Amino acid sequence: MNQLGLTKEEVLERLKKHQYNENIDVPTKSIKNIILSNTITLFNLLNLGLGIGVFLVGSYKNLAFLVVIFLNTIISIVQEVQAKKIIDRLSFLVSSKALVIRDGKKVQIEKDQIVKDDIIIYQNGDQVLVDSVILEGEVEVNESLITGEEDAISKLKEDNLLSGSFITSGMCTCRVKHVGKENYIASISYKVKKEKKKESEIEKTFQLILKIISFIIIPLGILLFIKQWYICNFVVSEAVIKTTAALIGMIPEGLILLTSTVLAVSTIKLSKYKVLSQKLHSIETLARIDTLCLDKTGTLTEGKMEVVDVIYLKDQEKSKNVLNAITYYSKDTNATMLALKKYFKEEPIYKEIKQIPFSSKKKYSGSILYSEGTYYIGALEFLKVNKKIDLSKYEEKYRTLVLTHDEEVYAVILLQDKIRKEAKDTLNYFKKQGVDIKIISGDNVKTVENIAKRCGLENVDSVDMSKVTDIESIGSKNVFGRVTPEQKKELIIYFKKQGHQVAMTGDGVNDVLALRESDLSIAMGNGSEAARNISELILLDSNFDALPHVVKEGRKSINNLQRSASLFLSKTIYSFLLSVIFLIIPYPYPFMPVQLTLTSVFTIGIPSFILALEPNDEKVHGKFLGNVIATSIPAALTIVINILIIVVLTAILNLSTTTSSTLCVMMVGITGFILIFKICKPFNLLRGTLLVSLIIGFIISSIGLKRFLSLATFNFRVLTIVGILFIVSFTCFTIIDKIINNWLKKRGLLC
C-alpha cells in the first residue's frame, strides 16, 4: 500500500467484497415504513375492528366513518412521502464527502463510496468519517462526541483516528481501517444524536392524550356493549352499532395524521428557502425560542476575512518574508489563514523545519524556519511578549493579529469580517418578536462589539470571557468575546438554567459543544462537517435571513394545530363523558356512527384541515396543552349538558327515539359551530367563508340525507326545541369558557 491510493481495480474488488462504507444513519424513514407507520396504528386497528363488527351485523351505512379514516391516512402518507423526498434531496446536498487519493489523484467522493484501505485526507473542520490510521501529518482531534472528553488530543503518524471525532487543527493523510458497521461510531450509534433526542411540546401533549385514551377505551367499550345488550335488551346488532358510535367518538382519528401532514407541509415549504429540517419538531422549537445565540463568524458575517492593512513594527522586509513563508507552508484552512494567504502571495525565501498548526484553544499558529527560529501569528493576549503594545485604537474596528519572535512583536495585522447583508434585518426581526439576541465569539471582545453594532444590535453590553471565572457573574450581558468552545457550552447551560428556550447557530468545530447543548441547533451549510452533523436545522446556502421563515412556519404549525386539536379533543372529551353517563343512566346511547360522521365532517374534519394550513404567524402564547384544554372543554361540557337536557325532554314530551337522536345530532353540530366561531376570531375572508359554508353544508346534508342519517323530519316542534337549546348552548359555552380560562390562568397553563 502506498500513498498513491487504490487503483480502480482495487476499489472494484473491495466493492464486490462489500468492504465499502454503507450508510447506517439513514435520515428518513423508507416509503414502506411511512406507509406502515401511518396505517398500522392502534386507533386504525381499533377502527377497523369496529368497522368489521358493524359490517357483520349488516348496518352498512354506519361504515361511513371508515371513509374518513381512509382519506386521512392517504393524505398523511402522500404528504410524508413528499417531505421525505425533499429531505433526502436536501440531505444529499450537505451529505458528508471525503477527499481521497485514487490512482495518484485527489478526488472527492460521497461518504458511502469510501472503501477499506482508501487513502483519505483530513483537515481542520472535517469530521472523521471512518476509522483510520495516520500515514503522514499531525492534527489535533476532539473526541467529545465519542468519549465526552472535551480536550483536544494531538495525533501523530501511526496514531488511530476514530470515526465521529473531528479535526480541530492541522492536516493529515490516513489509511482507512474500518468501514460501515465495523466503524467505532457504529458501535455506539452516534451517541451524540441519542443524547440530544427530545420530544417537542406538541409530541408530549399528544403522547399523553393517546396514553389516556388507549388505557380507557377498550374496557369502556366492553362495559357499554354489555349495558346495551344485557341491560337495555337491545339485539346484538343494535348494541354493536351504539357501542361503535360511542368508541369512534372518543378516537381523535385524524389528529395525529393531521399533525404529521402539517409538519410535512412546513418541511416542504422551507425547502424553498434552502432550509433542511433534520427533525420535524425543530420547526416547532424555533417558534418557541426566546433566546438566540449567534456565533459571529459565518452567521452574522460571511465567514470570510480580508486583510485591511499590516503595520510593521520591526524589520519590515524580514517580517514580510516571514509572513510569506508561514502562510505558504501553512496547511490550515480557516478563514483567517485563507485571508493571509490571499494577501501574502510571494514565494518564500525561508525554508520551514516544522509547522505549528492553529488551535482554537491556543489561538495561535506559527512556523519554525530554517536558521530564523520560531515565529508565531495569533492574538496578542495569547502570546508571550516582553513588552505589551496598545492595540485598542485598532480593536474598535478590526480583528488584530500579531507576528512575534523571541517575545517581540514584529508586525500587527488588521483584518475585517464581511457582514452578511441580511444580518441587520434578521436581527431586527427577532428583536420585534421579543427574542433576546446573544452574540458569542472567540475573537477579541472589542472586535465582536464592533460587529454587533454594525449589525444593528442595540444596548450592547459586552464581556471578555477570558477574564471570567464564574459563569454566574455574566448577568444580562449580550456580547461575549474570547469565548472558548467549553465556555460556549457553559453559556448555553447558563441561559437554560434561567428558564430560557435557547437556539444556537454555528458553523465551526468550536461550536459543536454548544450546538449539542442547545434546545435547537442551527448550522450553516458551508460550515464544518461536525457542526452540520449535529444540528437539527441546516441553512443550506448559509443564508441567515431564512430563519424568520422557519419561525413563521413554526408559528403557523403550532397555532393552527392548537385550533385543530381543540376540535378533535372536544369530540373525544364529550364522547368519553357521555359514554360514562350512559353507562349509569337507564337510557341507550343517543347516536349512531353515521350521525357522528356527519358532525365530524362539518365541525372537525373540513375546518381542522383548512385552518391547519392557513397562514398564521401570531406569536405563540402559553402551553400547548393549556391552550387546547381552554377551547375544547367548554364545547365538550356544553354538548354533554345539551344531551342531558334532551334526555329529560324526551321523557317529559314523550319524544320518539329518532327525534331525540336528531336533536342530539343538531346540538352537537351547533355547539361545534360555536367552537369554530370562537377559534376563528378575528375573522378574515377565509375564516368567514369557511364558517358560513360549513353551516350551509351541515343543514343541506341533514335535510337531503335525512333518511340515510336516520334523522327525524324538521317540523316546527323540532326547530323550536333546537332554537331554545341554541340559546342554552351559547350561554353555557360562554360561562364555562370563562370558568375554565380563569382556572387555567391561575395554574400558569394559559397566558
N, C-alpha and C positions, 0 to 999 in steps of 0.2 A: 504494500500500500504506500503510495507517495502522495505528495500534496498537489499533484496534477488532477486529483479526483478520480472518480469512477468513469469508466468508459460507457458508452451507450449500451454495449452488450452486457456489461456487468450490472447496470441498472435493470435491464430487462430480466436478467437471471434472478435478481432479488425480488422483482415484482412477481415472477412465477412462483417463487417460494413464499409469497405473502409476507415478505420482510419489508413492508412499507408502513408508513405512519398513518394507519387508518384512524379516522375521526371517531373519537369516543365521547365527544362533547357536542352532540347534535343540538343546535339552538332551538329547534321547534319540534313539535310532535309530527309524526308521519301522518299522511292523509288517512290511513287506516285507523290510527289511534284517535284522530279527530272525530271520525265517524263513530267509533266505538264509545268514546267519552261523552258524546252528545246523545247517543241512543241508549246505551246500556247504563241507565241511571236508576236509582231506587224508585223515584217517582214515575219514571216512564214505565218501569216494570209493574209498578202498582196500578197505574192507569190501564196498562194492557190487561192485567188480571181482572180489573173491574169491567173492562170492555168485553172480555171473554164471558164473564158472568152474565152481563146484560144480553149478549148475543145468544147465549144458551137458553135464556128464558124467552127469547123471541121478540124483545122490545127494541127493534132495530133503529127506530128514530132517536132513541136515547143514546145511540152511539156517536152522536154528532160531536161530543166533546173530544173524541179521538182525532177528528179532523184538525181541530185547533192544535192539539199536541203534535200531530204530524207536520203541520205547516211551520210551527215554531222550531221544531227540530231541524227541518230542511233549511230554513233561513239561517239558523245559527251555524250549521255545518258549512254552508256556502260562504258566509262572512268570515268564518275562522280559516277556511282554506285559502281565501283571498289574502287574508292577513299573513298567513304562513308563507305564501309565495312572495309577498312584499318583504317580509323579514328575512327570508332566505336569500333573496336577491341583494338586499342591503348588507346582510352579514357577509356575503361573498366579497363586497367592496372593501370591507375592513378586516377580512379574514387574515390570519397570520401568514406571512410569507417568509421564506428563508432564502438567504444568499448562499449558494453552494458553488463548488468548483467541480465541473464535469468536463472531461476531455481537455483539461487545461484552461477552460474558460469560466469566468464568473457568470452565473445565470441565477435569476430569481424565480423560485418555484413556490407553489402552494404548500402549506404545511403537510397536507396528506400525500404529497408527492415525494417527501423525503424517504430515502431507503437506508437500510443498515449500511454502515461504513462510508456514507456520504461525507465529503469534506465540507464543513459548514463554517461560515464566518459570522461572528457576533461582534457588535459594537455597542457603545453607550446607548441605553434606552431600549435595547432589544430584550424580549422575554426569551428565555432558553426553552425551545420548543421540544427538544428531545434530549435524553441523557447523552452526554458527550464527554470526550476526554480532550484536553487541550494539547495541541501539537506545537503551537507557536503563539507567543504573545503573553500579555499579562493583563488581568482585569480585576476589578472589584465587583463582587456579586452580593446582592441582597437576597437572602433565602427566607425572608419573613413570611412569605405566603406558604411556605412549607413547614418551617420549624417554629415560627413565631418569634425568632430572634431577629432584632431589627438592625444590628450592627453589620456594616459592610465587611465582607470577607475577601481577602486577597487570594486570587487563584493564579498559579503559575503553570509552566509546562508540566504535563503528565497528571495534573490535577483533574478531578471529575467535576463536571457541571451538571447539576440536577435540573430536570425539566420542571418548570414552574417558578424557578428563580429568575432574576433579571439582572442585566448588566448595568451597573451604576457608573462605571468609568472604564476606559481602556478599550482594547480591541484584541481579538484572538481568533486563531484558526483551530478548528476542532474536528475530531472524527466522531461520527455518530455511533454510539454503543447500543442503544435500545430504541425501538420504535413501537408505536401503538400501545397495546396493553402491557408491554414489558417496561414502559417508562415508569419512573418513580411516581410521577404525578398521577398516573392512572391508578396506582395502588391506594391513593387517598382521595380519588375522585374530585379533584380540585377543591381541596379543603376550604379555600377562601370563599368559594361561592356557597358552600354549605353553611359556613359560619354567618354569611350575610343574608341567608334565606329568611324572609319575613313576610307576613301576610299584611295586606292593606286593611284599612278600617272597614271598607265595604266587604272584603272577603271574610273578615272575622265576624261581622254582623250576620252575613248570610249563613255562615257555618253554624252560628248559634241558633238561628231560626230553623235551619234544616235538622239540627240535632233534636230540638224540642219537638218538631212535627213528627220526625221519624220515631221518636220514643212513644208518642201518644196515639198515632193514627191507627195502627193495626189493632191493639186491644179495644180502642173505642169503636172501631168498625165492627168487631165481633159482638160487642155488647149491644150496639144498635141493631144489628141483624137479629139477634136473639129477641130483643124487645119487640121489633116489628112483626116477627114471625110467631113468637110464642105468646107474648102478652097482648099485642094488638090483633092477633089471629089473622094476619094477612097471609095470603098464599105465598109460596116461596118466591114466585116471580115478582110480586109487588114488594116483598121485603128486600129482595136484591136491588130493585130499582131505587127504593127510598134510601137504602144504605149507601148505594153508589153515589147518589146525589149529595149526601152528607160528606162523603170522603173526598170526592173531586173538588168540593168547595174548599176543603182545607188545604189542598195541594196547590202551592203557588207555581203551577206548571211552567209558566213562561218566564218567571223572574230570573232564574239562573241563566237560561238561554238568552234572555234579553241583555243581561249584563255582559255576557261573552260577545254578543253582537255589537253592543255599544263600544266596548273597548277595542274590538277588532276594527270597527269603522274608524275609530280615532287613530289607530295604528296606521291604517291605510292613508288617512288624510295627512298625517305627519310625515309620511314618506315623501310627499310633495315638497316638503321643506328640508329634505335630506336629513331627517331625524330617525335614527334607529332605536326603537324601544325594545330592549332585550328581555324585559319583563313587563307584562301588560299593566301591572299595578303601579309602575313608575310614573305613568301619566297622571294617575290619581294623586300620588305622593307629591309631585311637584306643585300641584294645585293647592296643596295644604301647607307648604313650607312657609315659615315666617322669617327664616334667616338663610341668606345665600352667601356662601363663602367662595370667593373668586381668587384663583391663582392668577397673579398679574400676567406672567409670561404665557403667551399662547391663548389667553382668554380675553383680557382687556386689550392686549397687544397682539400683533400678528405672529409673535414668536420669532420675529426677525430683528436682528440688531444691525446697526450701522455705526462704523467708527466716524465720529464727528471731527475729532482732532487728536493729535498726540503732542503732549508738552514734554520736551526733553529737558531734564534737569542736570544731566551729566553725560559727557561724551556722546553727542548726538549721533555721529556716524557709527560708532561701535554699537550703541543702543539699537539703532535701526537695523544693523546687520544681525544682531542677536534676535530681535523680534522676527526678522525674516526667517532665521534658522528655526526658531521654536515653532512658528506657525507652519513652516514647510514640513517638518518632521512629525508634527502632532497628528495623532490618529483620532483625536476627539472630534465628535460631530455635533456638539451642542451649538446653539445659536451664537454664543459669544465667539467661539473659535472659528466658526464659519465667517463671521464678520471680520475677524482679524486676518483670516486667510485671504479674504477679498481685498483687504487694504494693503497687506504686506505681500506683494506678488513676486518680488525679485528672487533669483536663485541664491541660496545661502552660500556664504563663503566659509562658514564653520561646519565642521562635522559633528554629528551627535554621537555620544557614547551611550547614553541612556535617557529614555523619556520618562517624565513624571506625569502620568495621566491626571486629568481633572477629577476631583472627588467633590460631590455636593456637600460632603461633611467637612472636608478641609477647606474648601472654597479657593483652591489654587491649583495650578498645574505648572509645568516647567520642563527644563531640559538640562542635562549635564553635557556640556560642549567640550570637545577635544581642545586642550590647552587653555580653555577660557573659564572652566569651572561651572558652578551651578547657578542658573538663573530661574527666577520664579515670576509667574504672572498671576495676580489674584487681587482680592480685596485687601486694602491696606490694613484693616484691623485683624486680618488673619495671618499676616506675615510679620516676621521679626524684622524690625528696623531699629537702627541705633539712634535715629533722630526722626521724631514724628513730624509730618508736614500737615498743614491745614488745607483740606480739600473741600471745606464747607461751601465755598463760593461756586464750586463745580457741581457738588452733590444736589444742589437745589434743582438742577435741570437735567443732569446727566448721571448715567451709571459710570462709576470710576473704577479703573483697574490700575495697578502699578506694576512696573518691572523692577525687580530687586536683585541685587547681587552683593554678597558679603554684608548683608543687613543695611545696605544703602539703596535708596530709591533712585533709579536711573531715568525713569520716564513715567508720565501719567497719561493713561489712555482714556479718552472720553467717548462713551457710547450712548446711543439713544434707542429706545424701543419705538417701534412704529405702532401708534394707536389704531385699533380697528375702527373703521368709520362708523360702524353701527353701535359701538360700545356706549356712547353717551346717551343715545335714545333708549337703549335697552335698560341701562341703569335707571333712567328717568321713569321708565315704565314700572319697574319693580318698586321704586320709591312711591309712586302713586298707589300701588297695590298694598302698601304697608309692609313691604318686605325689607328687613334690615340687611344692609349690604356690608360684608366684611371683606377687605382686600388683604390677601396674605401672600408674602413673597420672601424668598431667600435673599433678595437684594438689600442694599443699604436703605434704611428707613426713609431718608430724605428723597431718594430716587422713587420709592414706592409712593410716597406722599405726593410727589410731583405728578406721577401718573394718575393718581386718584383725582387730583384737582383738574387735570387735563380732561378726564373723563366725566367731569361734572359732579363728582361726589361732594355733597355738602357736609358742613360741620366735621371736617377731617380732624380726627383725634388719633394720633399715631403713637406707637411704642416700638422701641428697639428690643426684640425678643432675646438678643444675645446677652442682655443685661437683666433679664427676668429670671428669677429663681423659683418664684411661686406663681403658678398659673392663675391662682385665685385672685391675684392682685391686679389683673388687667382691667377689671371693671367693665366699662362700656366702650372701650377703645374700638375703632373700626378700621384702622390701618395697621398692619403688622409687618415689620421689616426684620431681616436677618433671622428668618424662621427656619429651623432645621426640620427635616422630614418628621422626626419624632414629635417636635413641638406642634406641627400642623395637626397631627393626630390628637394631641392633648387639647388643642384649641377646640376641635370638633366635640370632644368628650365634654369639655367645659360648657360649651353652648348648649349641649343636650341636657346637661345637668340643670341648667337654668330653665328647663321646660320648653325649649325651642325645638321646632321641626327643622332640621338642618340639611341643606343641599350643598354639595361641594363640586366645583368644577376644577378640572386639572388636565394636564397633558403630559406631564413628565413622570419619570420613575420616582421622583421625590414627592409626588402627590399620592402615591398608591396607598400608603398607610392611612391617610386622611380620607381618601375616597372610600376605602373599605369600612371606615368607622361611621361615615355619614348616613343619614336616613335615605338620601338619594345621591348617587354618584353619577356625575356627568363628565364625559371625556370628549376631547376634540378629536376629530377624525384623523388629523395629521399628527396626533400626539404619539407617545410611545406605545409599544405593544402592550406593556404591562398595564398602563392606565386604561386602555381600551378594553382589555380582557376582563377587568374587574368592574367596569362601570355598567350601570343599568340603562343609561341613555347615552347615545353617541351622536354627536353633531358631525355628520359625515363630511361636510365641506368646511368644518371648523367655524361655522357662522354663528356667532353668539346671539344674533338677533332672532334665531329660530326659537329661543326659549319662551318668549311671550306666546308664541303659537302653541307650544306644549301646555303652558299654563291655561290658555283659553280652552283647549281640548279637554284638559283635566277638569276644569270647572264645569264645562258642558256635561261631561260624563257624570260627575258627582251630583250636581244639582238636578239633572234630568232623571238620573236613576233614583234619586230620593223621591221624586214625584211618582215615578212609575212603581217603585217599591211600595209606596203608600196605597196605591190602587190594589195591588196584588195582596198585600197583607191585611187590608181591611176585610177582604173576602175570606182570607184564612181565619182571621180572628172571629168574625161573626159566624162562620160555619162551625168552628170549634165550640163556641158558646151555645149555639142552637143545638148542636149535637148533644151536649151535656144536658141542656134544659129538657130536650125532648126524650132523653133517657129517663127523666124523672117524672114529667107530667104525662097524664094519660091521653096523649094525642099523638097521631102519626107525624113523621117528619113532613113539612109542608111543600117540599119541592120535588120535581123530577129532574134528572140530569139534563134533558133537552132544554128545560126552562132556565137552568143555570148557564147553559151555553149561550142563550140569548143575552142574559145580563152581562156575562163575561166578555162577550164580543164587543158590546157597545159601551160598557163602563170600565173595562180593563184592557182588553186586547188591542183594539184600534187606538185609543188615546195613549196608552203606555208606549206603543211603538212610535207614534208620531211625535209625542212630547220628548221621548228619549233622544231623538236625533235632531231636534231643532237647535239653532244657535242659542247659547246661553253662557255668557262669561261673567255672571254675577259672582262676587266674592263668596267663597264657601264659609258658611257660618255654622257653629255648633257641631255636635256629634251626629254622625250619620244615623245611628240607632234612635237617638232622641228626636231628630227631625222626622224620621219615618213614623215613630210612635205618635208624635204630636198630631199628625194628619190622619193616620189610619184608625186609631182607636175611636175618635168621635164618630166617624162614619159607621164603624162596626157596631158600637153600642146603640147608635140611633136605629140601625136596622133591627137589632135584637128587640129594642123597645117596640118598634112598629109591629114586628111579628107577634109579640106577646099581646099587643092591643088587638090585632086581627084575630088571634085565638079566642080572646074574650068576646069580641064582636060576633064571631062565628057561633058561639054558644048562645049569646043573647038574641041575635037576629035570626038564628037558625039558618045560617048561610050554608050553601052546598059546598062539598069538598073542592069542586072545581072553582067556584067563586072565591073561596078562601085562598086557594093556591094562586089564583090570578092576582088577588090583592097583594099577596106576599111578593110576587114577581114584580108588580108595579112599584112597590115601595123600595125594593132592592135597587131597581133601576133609578128611581127618583133620587134616593139618597146617594147613589153613585154619581149622579149628575151634580148634586150639591157639592160633593167632594171635588169633582173635576173643576167646578166653578171656583172653589177656593184655591186649588193649586195652580190654576191658570192666571190668577191675578198677579200683576196687572195685565189686562188683556191687550193683545195686538190682533192684527187681521187673521193670522193663522189660528190663534187660540180661540178667537170668537167664532170663526167659521167652523172650526172643529167641533165646538160645543153644540152649536146650532145643528150641524149635520148629524151628530150623534143622537140628539134628541129626536130629530125627524126620522132618522133611520130606525130608532127603537120603536117609535109609535107605528110607523108603517109595517114593520116586521110583526109587531104584536097583533095588529089588526089583520094583515094579509096572511099570516101564518098561524092564525088563531087555532085552527083545528090541529095542525101539526104540533103546536106547542101545548096543546091541551089546556087552552085558556077559555074563560067564560066570555059571553057577549058583553061588550062595554055599554051597558044600559045606564039610565040616569042614576039608579041606586049605586052601582059600582063606581061611577065617576064622582058622585057626591062623597062617598067614603074616601076615595083617593084624594080628593081636594082637601078634605078635613085632615087626613093623615099627612098631606104635604106640609100643611101649616105646623102640625105637631113635629114633623121631621126637621123642618128648618129651625124651629125653636129649640128642640133637643140638641141638634147639632151645634148650634151657637153656644148654648150653655155648657155642654160637655167639652167643647173645644176650649173655652176659657179655663175651665177647671183643670183639664189635662195640661195645657200650656203653662199655667201657673205652677202646677206641681213639678213639672219637668225643669222649669227655670230655677226653682228653689234647690233642686238637686244637681244643678250645673250641667244637665243634659241638653239644655236648649238655651240659645242666646236670647 
